[in-house]
Amino acid sequence: MSDRSSGLSRPLDARFRPRFGHHKTGWAITHELVNQLKAHGFNDVAHGGTWFGQPLANAEFEKLSAYVTYPCMSCFHGHLDPERQHVVNAVRDPLEMVVSGYLYHFAGQEAWMTSFSRGGERGGDLRVFKAPPAFSGLPPSTGYANYPEYLKALPADRGVLAEMLRVLEWELPELLSSVRTTRKYATFHSVCLEDCMRDGEATLEHLFAAIGVDTSLAPRIAPAVAPEMAAEHGTQPHSDREARFRDTVRDYVRSFDATHFNDTFLRASAEVNCTGDFLHAIY
């Protein structure tokens, strides 16, 4: 804990405090959080990118071969030392990641990063669509330039199933590996997007105490990141119709998880432990 009355002086130590995340776990929120901390003098806080690229956690990562084989544009490529560094890992309920991811890509976001010709943006996560599993009823990606274009050509239920397959290729294993790794080290901390949405100030106060940042900054910084919390990269519903469609997408995710994936996402949700109850998710 800092002994400074304000957060404007230099940190007590020179520990590098990177922030990591995963696709659809609150990139806008955590980027703004880093910007706010830097504005208050904490210049050792940094954007780390997505979780992998650092050997400390690789042993836990079942998709390591894909990481080595395929490029990851946003992956961290350094080394982390739990004896010296506080690491913040932004996470989210896996079921909600699928919902948000489908709506995000269906809206055409990240088309340039999700071209089929390069296998996707993270560890070849679009490889599965070259020859989708028979149970999915999905067409091969041949003839489609990118993932959003592919989704737009599908009925909503098939599109949601496609997003679940994509998340299984990289993002879910990466998320689970990151959570398991942070639980091994006292200086590594996973923070749920849902907690930020419920009570941003209390969540920041708890986090700041853990990473050695003046907790008195929490009330000042929380309002600055609140607009980003609400916007959530533009996938929040803005009308009753959009809200109903989001609920329909949730229903598809829950149903497909039970019928096609043996509750893989539900079990992952329990392990990550962000929302506790998918049926009563906060948005």
PAVEXGU-393248 format. One record per atom (N, C-alpha, C): atom name; x negated, y, z negated. Coordinates in steps of 0.05 Angstrom, whole numbers, plus 5000, padded with zeros to 4 digits. Each point is the difference from the previous one (the first is absolute). Example, Ala and Ser with C-alpha at 12.3 -4.5 7.8 and 13.67 -1.06 7.14 Angstrom:
// PAVEXGU-393248
   atom      X      Y      Z
      N   4736   4886   4844
     CA   5018   5024   5000
      C   4982   5024   5000
      N   5007   5021   5014
     CA   4984   5024   4999
      C   5015   5022   4986
This chain:
// PAVEXGU-393248
   atom      X      Y      Z
      N   4983   4976   5000
     CA   5017   5024   5000
      C   4982   5025   5000
      N   5008   5020   5015
     CA   4984   5024   5002
      C   5004   5017   4975
      N   4979   5016   4992
     CA   5003   5018   4978
      C   5004   5028   5009
      N   5006   5003   5026
     CA   5004   5027   5011
      C   5029   5009   4996
      N   5003   5026   4995
     CA   5028   5011   4996
      C   5013   5003   5027
      N   4985   5002   5022
     CA   5012   5001   5027
      C   4986   4980   5017
      N   5012   4994   5023
     CA   4988   4981   5018
      C   4983   5012   5021
      N   4991   5026   4996
     CA   4986   5014   5021
      C   4970   4996   4999
      N   4989   4990   4978
     CA   4972   4996   4999
      C   4993   4973   5011
      N   4974   4994   5001
     CA   4991   4975   5012
      C   5007   4976   4983
      N   5004   4976   5011
     CA   5006   4976   4984
      C   4978   4994   4981
      N   5006   4985   4979
     CA   4980   4993   4980
      C   4978   4982   5011
      N   5006   4984   5020
     CA   4980   4982   5011
      C   5001   5002   5030
      N   4981   4986   5013
     CA   4998   5000   5029
      C   5012   4975   5012
      N   5018   4987   4987
     CA   5012   4976   5011
      C   5016   5006   5025
      N   4996   4984   5020
     CA   5015   5002   5025
      C   5027   4988   4995
      N   5022   5014   5005
     CA   5027   4991   4995
      C   5016   4998   5026
      N   4996   4978   5015
     CA   5015   4998   5025
      C   5029   4992   4996
      N   5017   5008   5018
     CA   5028   4992   5000
      C   5004   4983   5025
      N   5012   4977   4996
     CA   5006   4982   5022
      C   5031   4997   5003
      N   5008   4990   5023
     CA   5028   4994   5004
      C   5004   4979   5020
      N   5024   4996   5008
     CA   5008   4980   5020
      C   5022   5013   5017
      N   5005   4988   5023
     CA   5020   5011   5017
      C   5027   5002   4986
      N   5012   5024   5000
     CA   5026   5005   4987
      C   5000   4998   4970
      N   4978   5007   4987
     CA   4999   5001   4971
      C   4997   5029   4990
      N   5006   5020   5016
     CA   4999   5027   4991
      C   4975   5015   5008
      N   4991   4997   5025
     CA   4976   5014   5009
      C   5003   5030   4997
      N   5023   5012   5007
     CA   5003   5029   4998
      C   4997   5009   4971
      N   5012   4984   4982
     CA   4999   5008   4971
      C   4971   4999   4990
      N   4986   4979   5005
     CA   4974   4997   4989
      C   4980   5018   5013
      N   5003   5006   5026
     CA   4983   5020   5013
      C   5004   5027   4987
      N   5025   5008   4995
     CA   5005   5026   4987
      C   4989   5000   4971
      N   5002   4977   4987
     CA   4990   4998   4973
      C   4970   5005   5000
      N   4985   4988   5018
     CA   4971   5004   5002
      C   4995   5029   5006
      N   5015   5012   5018
     CA   4995   5029   5006
      C   5005   5017   4976
      N   5020   4994   4984
     CA   5006   5016   4976
      C   4978   4997   4979
      N   4990   4975   4997
     CA   4978   4996   4981
      C   4975   5015   5008
      N   4994   4999   5026
     CA   4976   5015   5010
      C   5004   5030   4995
      N   5024   5010   5004
     CA   5005   5028   4996
      C   4996   5008   4970
      N   5002   4980   4982
     CA   4996   5006   4972
      C   4972   4992   4991
      N   4982   4996   5019
     CA   4972   4996   4993
      C   4990   4972   4998
      N   5018   4980   5006
     CA   4991   4972   4998
      C   4991   4991   5028
      N   4976   5008   5006
     CA   4989   4995   5027
      C   4990   4972   5005
      N   5000   4984   4979
     CA   4991   4972   5003
      C   5024   4982   5006
      N   5024   5011   5002
     CA   5024   4985   5008
      C   5000   5000   5031
      N   5005   4977   5012
     CA   4997   4998   5029
      C   5021   4981   5012
      N   5005   5004   5026
     CA   5017   4981   5015
      C   4982   4976   5006
      N   5009   4976   4993
     CA   4985   4976   5006
      C   5009   4985   5025
      N   5024   5006   5009
     CA   5011   4985   5023
      C   5016   4976   4989
      N   5003   4980   5017
     CA   5013   4976   4991
      C   4980   4982   4985
      N   5011   4981   4986
     CA   4984   4987   4979
      C   4975   4985   5009
      N   5001   4987   5022
     CA   4978   4982   5006
      C   4977   5012   5016
      N   4978   4986   5000
     CA   4975   5010   5010
      C   4980   5001   4978
      N   5008   4993   4976
     CA   4981   5000   4978
      C   4998   4971   4988
      N   4976   4990   4996
     CA   4996   4971   4994
      C   5011   4992   4973
      N   5005   5019   4982
     CA   5009   4992   4974
      C   5025   4984   5000
      N   5018   5006   5018
     CA   5026   4987   5000
      C   5003   4979   5022
      N   4980   4997   5017
     CA   5003   4983   5024
      C   5006   4971   4993
      N   4989   4991   4977
     CA   5005   4971   4993
      C   5029   4995   4996
      N   5016   5020   4993
     CA   5028   4997   4995
      C   5017   5002   5026
      N   4987   5007   5022
     CA   5015   5008   5024
      C   5001   4977   5020
      N   5024   4989   5003
     CA   5002   4976   5018
      C   4997   5007   5029
      N   5002   5026   5007
     CA   4998   5009   5028
      C   4972   5011   5006
      N   4980   4992   4984
     CA   4973   5011   5004
      C   4990   4995   5029
      N   5005   4977   5011
     CA   4990   4995   5027
      C   5013   5019   5020
      N   5025   5007   4996
     CA   5013   5020   5018
      C   4987   5027   4997
      N   4993   5007   4975
     CA   4987   5026   4995
      C   4974   5002   5014
      N   4985   4978   5000
     CA   4973   4999   5013
      C   5003   5001   5031
      N   5021   4987   5010
     CA   5004   4997   5029
      C   5012   5025   5013
      N   5019   5012   4987
     CA   5015   5022   5012
      C   4994   5026   4986
      N   5001   5022   5015
     CA   4994   5026   4988
      C   5022   5009   4981
      N   4992   5015   4980
     CA   5020   5012   4982
      C   4993   5030   4998
      N   5016   5016   5014
     CA   4993   5029   5002
      C   4999   5014   4974
      N   5016   4992   4981
     CA   5002   5015   4974
      C   4987   4985   4977
      N   4986   4978   5004
     CA   4989   4985   4978
      C   4975   5014   4989
      N   4997   4997   4974
     CA   4976   5009   4986
      C   4977   4981   5005
      N   4977   5010   5007
     CA   4977   4983   5007
      C   4977   5003   4980
      N   5006   5009   4976
     CA   4978   5003   4981
      C   5001   4978   4979
      N   4987   5005   4977
     CA   4999   4981   4978
      C   5009   5014   4975
      N   5016   4986   4984
     CA   5010   5011   4975
      C   4987   4986   4976
      N   4995   5016   4980
     CA   4987   4990   4976
      C   5019   5005   4976
      N   5012   4979   4989
     CA   5019   5004   4978
      C   4987   5010   4974
      N   4973   5000   4999
     CA   4987   5011   4977
      C   4998   5030   5001
      N   5003   5011   5024
     CA   4995   5029   5003
      C   5024   5015   5012
      N   5018   4986   5013
     CA   5020   5014   5015
      C   5029   4994   4992
      N   5015   5020   4998
     CA   5029   4997   4996
      C   5013   4999   5027
      N   5016   4979   5005
     CA   5013   4996   5025
      C   5030   5001   4996
      N   5014   5015   5017
     CA   5029   5002   5000
      C   5011   4986   5024
      N   5017   4980   4996
     CA   5011   4984   5022
      C   5030   5005   5001
      N   5010   5014   5021
     CA   5028   5006   5003
      C   5014   4976   5012
      N   5021   4990   4986
     CA   5014   4976   5009
      C   5030   5005   5000
      N   5015   4980   5010
     CA   5029   5003   5003
      C   5013   4972   5000
      N   5025   4999   4993
     CA   5014   4975   5002
      C   4999   4989   5028
      N   4991   4975   5004
     CA   4996   4990   5028
      C   5026   4999   5016
      N   5023   4995   4987
     CA   5025   5000   5015
      C   5006   5028   5011
      N   4994   5020   4984
     CA   5005   5028   5010
      C   4979   5008   5021
      N   4976   4989   4998
     CA   4981   5005   5021
      C   5010   4992   5027
      N   5014   4977   5001
     CA   5011   4990   5026
      C   5021   5019   5009
      N   5018   5008   4983
     CA   5022   5018   5007
      C   4989   5026   5011
      N   4982   5012   4985
     CA   4989   5025   5008
      C   4983   4997   5026
      N   4985   4979   5002
     CA   4984   4995   5024
      C   5016   4997   5025
      N   5022   4985   4998
     CA   5017   4997   5023
      C   5011   5027   5009
      N   5012   5015   4982
     CA   5011   5026   5007
      C   4979   5019   5011
      N   4977   4999   4989
     CA   4978   5018   5008
      C   4991   4993   5029
      N   4995   4975   5006
     CA   4991   4993   5026
      C   5023   5001   5021
      N   5024   4994   4992
     CA   5023   5002   5018
      C   5004   5029   5009
      N   4993   5018   4982
     CA   5002   5029   5007
      C   4978   5009   5018
      N   4981   4982   5007
     CA   4979   5007   5019
      C   4974   5009   4988
      N   4998   4998   4973
     CA   4976   5010   4987
      C   4976   4981   5005
      N   4976   5012   5002
     CA   4975   4985   5004
      C   4999   4984   5025
      N   5014   5008   5021
     CA   4999   4985   5025
      C   4972   4998   5010
      N   4984   5021   4998
     CA   4973   5000   5010
      C   4981   4981   4984
      N   5008   4994   4975
     CA   4983   4983   4984
      C   5009   4971   5001
      N   5022   4994   5012
     CA   5011   4973   5000
      C   5004   4989   5028
      N   4979   5004   5017
     CA   5001   4989   5027
      C   4995   4970   4999
      N   5014   4986   5016
     CA   4996   4971   5002
      C   4973   4993   5012
      N   4990   5017   5016
     CA   4975   4994   5014
      C   4976   4997   4980
      N   5002   5014   4978
     CA   4978   4999   4980
      C   5007   4984   4976
      N   5024   4988   5000
     CA   5008   4982   4978
      C   5011   5013   4976
      N   5004   5027   5001
     CA   5011   5014   4977
      C   4979   5017   4987
      N   5008   5012   4977
     CA   4982   5018   4987
      C   4985   4987   4976
      N   5011   4979   4989
     CA   4989   4988   4976
      C   4996   4970   5004
      N   4976   4991   5004
     CA   4993   4972   5000
      C   5016   4983   5020
      N   5006   5011   5023
     CA   5014   4985   5021
      C   5028   4992   4992
      N   5014   5019   4986
     CA   5026   4993   4989
      C   5022   4996   5021
      N   4993   5007   5026
     CA   5020   4996   5021
      C   4995   4975   5016
      N   4980   4984   4993
     CA   4994   4976   5015
      C   5023   4981   5001
      N   5016   4999   4979
     CA   5022   4981   4997
      C   5020   5003   5023
      N   5002   5023   5012
     CA   5020   5005   5020
      C   4992   4991   5028
      N   4976   4991   5003
     CA   4992   4988   5026
      C   5016   4975   5005
      N   5004   4984   4979
     CA   5016   4976   5002
      C   5015   4997   4973
      N   5022   5014   4996
     CA   5014   5000   4974
      C   5009   4971   4993
      N   5002   4994   4975
     CA   5010   4974   4992
      C   5028   4995   5011
      N   5006   4975   5007
     CA   5025   4993   5013
      C   5024   5008   4983
      N   4998   4997   4973
     CA   5023   5005   4983
      C   5009   5030   5002
      N   4982   5018   5008
     CA   5006   5028   4999
      C   5019   5009   5023
      N   4999   4985   5022
     CA   5015   5008   5024
      C   4990   5025   5013
      N   4975   5009   4993
     CA   4989   5024   5010
      C   4986   4996   5027
      N   5002   5019   5018
     CA   4985   4997   5025
      C   4970   5006   4996
      N   4983   4990   5018
     CA   4972   5007   4998
      C   4997   5030   5007
      N   4977   5011   4991
     CA   4996   5028   5003
      C   4991   5008   5028
      N   4996   4981   5018
     CA   4991   5006   5027
      C   5020   5020   5013
      N   4988   5021   5011
     CA   5016   5020   5013
      C   5007   5024   4983
      N   4994   4998   4974
     CA   5005   5023   4982
      C   4973   5013   4993
      N   5000   5026   5000
     CA   4975   5015   4995
      C   4992   5000   4971
      N   5020   5003   4982
     CA   4994   5003   4972
      C   5023   4989   4983
      N   4996   4999   4975
     CA   5019   4988   4981
      C   5026   5016   4999
      N   5001   5026   4997
     CA   5025   5014   5000
      C   5017   4995   5025
      N   4987   4999   5023
     CA   5015   4994   5025
      C   5012   4972   4998
      N   4986   4981   4989
     CA   5009   4973   4997
      C   5025   4999   4982
      N   4998   5014   4977
     CA   5023   5000   4981
      C   5025   5012   5012
      N   4997   5021   5016
     CA   5023   5014   5011
      C   5014   4982   5021
      N   4987   4980   5010
     CA   5012   4982   5019
      C   5015   4977   4987
      N   4999   4998   4973
     CA   5011   4978   4985
      C   5025   5009   4985
      N   5020   4981   4996
     CA   5021   5006   4981
      C   4988   5004   4972
      N   5015   5015   4984
     CA   4989   5007   4974
      C   4991   4976   4983
      N   5016   4978   5000
     CA   4993   4978   4984
      C   4974   4987   5009
      N   4996   4998   5027
     CA   4975   4988   5010
      C   4977   5019   4995
      N   5005   5026   5001
     CA   4979   5019   4994
      C   4990   4998   4972
      N   5019   4997   4981
     CA   4992   4997   4972
      C   4984   4974   4996
      N   5008   4979   5014
     CA   4985   4975   4998
      C   4972   5004   5011
      N   4998   5015   5022
     CA   4973   5006   5011
      C   4983   5015   4980
      N   5012   5019   4986
     CA   4984   5015   4981
      C   4991   4982   4977
      N   5016   4981   4992
     CA   4992   4982   4979
      C   4976   4983   5009
      N   5001   4991   5025
     CA   4977   4985   5011
      C   4975   5016   5001
      N   5003   5025   5008
     CA   4977   5018   5002
      C   4988   5005   4972
      N   5016   5005   4980
     CA   4991   5005   4973
      C   4985   4976   4989
      N   5010   4976   5007
     CA   4987   4975   4990
      C   4972   4997   5013
      N   4996   5011   5023
     CA   4974   4997   5013
      C   4977   5014   4986
      N   5007   5022   4986
     CA   4978   5015   4987
      C   5009   5014   4974
      N   5021   5016   5002
     CA   5006   5018   4978
      C   5007   4986   4974
      N   5016   4979   5001
     CA   5007   4986   4975
      C   4976   4987   4988
      N   4984   4984   5015
     CA   4976   4989   4987
      C   4981   5022   4989
      N   4998   5022   5014
     CA   4983   5022   4991
      C   5010   5012   4974
      N   5026   5005   4999
     CA   5013   5011   4976
      C   4996   4982   4976
      N   5006   4974   5004
     CA   4997   4982   4977
      C   4971   4997   4991
      N   4982   5000   5019
     CA   4972   4998   4992
      C   4991   5024   4984
      N   5010   5024   5008
     CA   4992   5024   4986
      C   5011   5000   4972
      N   5025   4991   4997
     CA   5012   5000   4973
      C   4985   4980   4982
      N   4994   4977   5011
     CA   4985   4980   4984
      C   4973   5010   4992
      N   4987   5014   5018
     CA   4973   5011   4994
      C   5002   5021   4979
      N   5019   5019   5002
     CA   5001   5021   4980
      C   5006   4990   4972
      N   5013   4977   4998
     CA   5006   4989   4974
      C   4975   4988   4987
      N   4979   4996   5015
     CA   4976   4989   4988
      C   4982   5020   4987
      N   5003   5026   5007
     CA   4981   5020   4991
      C   5014   5023   4986
      N   4990   5008   4978
     CA   5012   5021   4984
      C   5000   5027   5015
      N   4981   5004   5018
     CA   4998   5025   5014
      C   5016   5001   5026
      N   5013   4978   5007
     CA   5016   4999   5024
      C   5030   5001   4993
      N   5015   5017   5014
     CA   5027   5005   4992
      C   5019   4999   5024
      N   5020   4984   4999
     CA   5022   5000   5020
      C   5023   5017   4990
      N   5010   5018   5018
     CA   5021   5018   4993
      C   5023   4996   5020
      N   5024   4995   4990
     CA   5023   4995   5017
      C   5012   5026   5011
      N   5006   5000   5026
     CA   5014   5022   5012
      C   5027   5005   4986
      N   5013   4978   4992
     CA   5026   5002   4987
      C   4998   5016   4974
      N   4978   4996   4985
     CA   4997   5015   4975
      C   4996   5030   5005
      N   4986   5006   5022
     CA   4996   5028   5008
      C   5027   5013   5007
      N   5017   4984   5013
     CA   5026   5010   5008
      C   5019   5004   4976
      N   4998   4982   4981
     CA   5017   5001   4976
      C   4993   5023   4982
      N   4974   5002   4993
     CA   4991   5020   4981
      C   4971   5007   5007
      N   4997   5018   5018
     CA   4973   5007   5010
      C   4982   5011   4979
      N   5010   5017   4982
     CA   4984   5013   4980
      C   4989   4979   4980
      N   5018   4982   4990
     CA   4991   4980   4981
      C   4980   4981   5013
      N   5005   4993   5025
     CA   4982   4982   5014
      C   4973   5012   5004
      N   4999   5025   5007
     CA   4974   5014   5004
      C   4985   5003   4973
      N   5015   5006   4979
     CA   4987   5003   4974
      C   4987   4973   4991
      N   5014   4978   5004
     CA   4989   4974   4993
      C   4976   4994   5018
      N   5002   5006   5026
     CA   4977   4995   5018
      C   4976   5017   4993
      N   5005   5026   4995
     CA   4977   5018   4994
      C   4986   4991   4974
      N   5015   4991   4981
     CA   4987   4990   4975
      C   4982   4976   5006
      N   5009   4983   5019
     CA   4985   4976   5006
      C   4974   5006   5016
      N   5001   5020   5017
     CA   4976   5005   5017
      C   4983   5024   4990
      N   5007   5011   4977
     CA   4983   5021   4989
      C   5005   5027   5011
      N   5024   5006   5007
     CA   5008   5027   5010
      C   5017   5013   4978
      N   4997   5026   4997
     CA   5014   5015   4979
      C   5031   4995   5004
      N   5013   4988   4980
     CA   5028   4994   5002
      C   5018   5025   5001
      N   4989   5022   4991
     CA   5016   5025   5000
      C   5006   5009   5029
      N   4985   4989   5019
     CA   5005   5007   5028
      C   5025   4986   5011
      N   5010   4979   4987
     CA   5022   4985   5011
      C   5025   5018   5005
      N   5009   5016   4981
     CA   5023   5017   5005
      C   4996   5020   5023
      N   4975   5008   5004
     CA   4994   5020   5021
      C   4999   4987   5028
      N   4990   4976   5001
     CA   4996   4987   5025
      C   5026   4985   5010
      N   5015   4990   4981
     CA   5024   4984   5007
      C   5019   5016   5019
      N   5006   5025   4995
     CA   5018   5014   5019
      C   4988   5003   5028
      N   4973   5002   5001
     CA   4988   5003   5026
      C   5002   4976   5018
      N   5001   4976   4987
     CA   5002   4976   5016
      C   5029   4990   5002
      N   5018   5012   4985
     CA   5028   4991   5001
      C   5013   5002   5027
      N   4996   5021   5016
     CA   5012   5001   5027
      C   4990   4977   5017
      N   4975   4992   4998
     CA   4990   4977   5015
      C   5013   4975   4990
      N   5004   4998   4974
     CA   5013   4976   4989
      C   5028   4996   5012
      N   5014   5022   5003
     CA   5027   4998   5010
      C   5001   4994   5030
      N   4980   5013   5015
     CA   5000   4996   5029
      C   4992   4972   5008
      N   4980   4989   4987
     CA   4990   4973   5005
      C   4997   4995   5030
      N   4984   5018   5012
     CA   4993   4997   5029
      C   5024   5000   5018
      N   5021   5013   4992
     CA   5022   5003   5018
      C   5019   4977   5003
      N   4997   4979   4983
     CA   5018   4976   5003
      C   5022   5001   4980
      N   5003   5021   4984
     CA   5022   5002   4982
      C   5026   5006   5016
      N   5022   4988   4991
     CA   5025   5006   5014
      C   5009   5028   4996
      N   5010   5013   5022
     CA   5009   5027   4999
      C   5030   5002   5004
      N   5014   4978   5002
     CA   5029   5000   5004
      C   5011   4974   4989
      N   5026   4999   4997
     CA   5013   4975   4990
      C   4995   4978   5020
      N   5000   5006   5026
     CA   4996   4980   5020
      C   4972   4988   4998
      N   4980   5017   4996
     CA   4973   4990   4997
      C   4997   4984   4975
      N   5013   5008   4978
     CA   4999   4985   4975
      C   5012   4973   5003
      N   5023   4998   5015
     CA   5013   4974   5005
      C   4982   4982   5016
      N   4986   5012   5020
     CA   4982   4984   5017
      C   4977   4989   4983
      N   4990   5017   4983
     CA   4978   4991   4982
      C   5009   4977   4983
      N   5024   5001   4990
     CA   5011   4979   4983
      C   5003   4974   5017
      N   5008   5003   5025
     CA   5002   4977   5018
      C   4973   4987   5004
      N   4980   5017   5004
     CA   4972   4989   5003
      C   4992   4985   4975
      N   5006   5011   4977
     CA   4994   4985   4975
      C   5014   4973   4999
      N   5025   4999   5009
     CA   5014   4975   5000
      C   4986   4980   5018
      N   4991   5009   5023
     CA   4986   4982   5019
      C   4974   4989   4987
      N   4986   5018   4987
     CA   4974   4992   4987
      C   5006   4978   4979
      N   5019   5005   4983
     CA   5006   4981   4979
      C   5009   4973   5012
      N   5017   5001   5020
     CA   5010   4976   5013
      C   4978   4984   5014
      N   4984   5014   5016
     CA   4978   4986   5014
      C   4979   4989   4981
      N   4995   5014   4979
     CA   4980   4990   4981
      C   5009   4973   4989
      N   5025   4998   4994
     CA   5011   4974   4990
      C   5001   4978   5021
      N   5008   5008   5024
     CA   5005   4979   5021
      C   4975   4992   5016
      N   4981   5019   5003
     CA   4977   4995   5017
      C   4973   5000   4986
      N   4998   5013   4977
     CA   4974   5004   4987
      C   4998   4988   4972
      N   5020   4984   4992
     CA   4999   4986   4975
      C   4995   5020   4976
      N   5013   5023   5002
     CA   4999   5021   4979
      C   4972   5010   4995
      N   4983   5000   5021
     CA   4973   5010   4998
      C   4999   5029   4991
      N   5017   5016   5011
     CA   5000   5029   4994
      C   5012   5004   4972
      N   5020   4985   4992
     CA   5012   5003   4974
      C   4979   4992   4978
      N   4985   4979   5005
     CA   4980   4992   4981
      C   4977   5020   4998
      N   4993   5011   5023
     CA   4980   5022   5000
      C   5010   5024   4986
      N   5026   5006   5002
     CA   5012   5023   4986
      C   4998   4996   4970
      N   5004   4976   4991
     CA   4998   4994   4971
      C   4971   5003   4991
      N   4981   4992   5016
     CA   4972   5002   4993
      C   4990   5029   4999
      N   5008   5016   5020
     CA   4992   5028   5000
      C   5014   5015   4978
      N   5026   4994   4995
     CA   5015   5010   4978
      C   5003   5030   5000
      N   5010   5011   5023
     CA   5005   5028   5002
      C   5029   5008   4994
      N   5019   4986   5012
     CA   5028   5008   4996
      C   5015   4982   4981
      N   4992   4975   4998
     CA   5014   4981   4983
      C   5026   4989   5011
      N   5014   5016   5017
     CA   5025   4990   5011
      C   5005   5012   5027
      N   4995   4985   5021
     CA   5003   5010   5027
      C   5028   5009   5006
      N   5020   4987   4989
     CA   5027   5008   5005
      C   5007   5027   4989
      N   4985   5009   4981
     CA   5005   5026   4988
      C   4976   5018   5004
      N   4988   4999   5024
     CA   4977   5017   5007
      C   5009   5029   4999
      N   4981   5018   4995
     CA   5007   5027   4994
      C   5008   5017   5024
      N   4994   4989   5024
     CA   5008   5015   5024
      C   5003   4982   5023
